């Protein structure tokens, strides 16, 4: 199973409505121009890493639609149209369904009442972890696990630490055997080597491995230094403005 060796990606250009996206801190209103700049640099980084990037048009009616990872999950042999747990994101599914149908011969779907966000799904070489959270329900996780089985992937449903929005807020894949994780999640990941995020940089756990590069938020210098010392090609990407929308690097693309 390919888990970070990719050649294709889908992203969506942020609309002006993105500044009204979901966030726990209403006062943390992001700047639109800054988000566009971060997104442009993100797309350029994916292309520099060797990916062909398909850029979808903005959806002004859906402020959070730039975070394409939440409504879909993609693999070489098929895609799954998810059902985000936030009601305001339900309308993103129809345009995403069309986007997936143009690129994949097989598109499975979660049904009404089966809620799961892609931000709660961590794909590793042998297991796909599905984190239960405010956005992913047990019913949705069970349905997603069944779809994954039909695509040849084994799934494991796990809890997300209290206070963590998405499972992948707290963990990401560094290589086939190693995860970057914040301390609250690290103890629940037996069988992997764990690199702990430095104190104060817990959100850096949402890094993004693409081919030979591990992208890390540029405002996490100690994490970047730590990964570099461990032999990874760690590259900074500006994400601080986008992070005001409770988002990270993995949220902005679908990769396969």
Protein Blocks (a to p, Z undefined) as FASTA:
>chain_A
ZZklcfbdcdddddfklmmgccfblmlccdfklmmmmmmmmmmmmmmnopacddddddfk
lmklmmmmlmpccdfkbccddddfblklmmmmmmmmmmmmmmpfbdcdddehiacdfklp
ccdfkbccddddfklcfklmmmmmmmmmmnopacddddddehiabfklmgccfblmbccd
dfklmmmmghiacddddehilmmmmgcdehjbccddfklmklmmmmmmnopacddddfkl
mmmnopafklmpccZZ
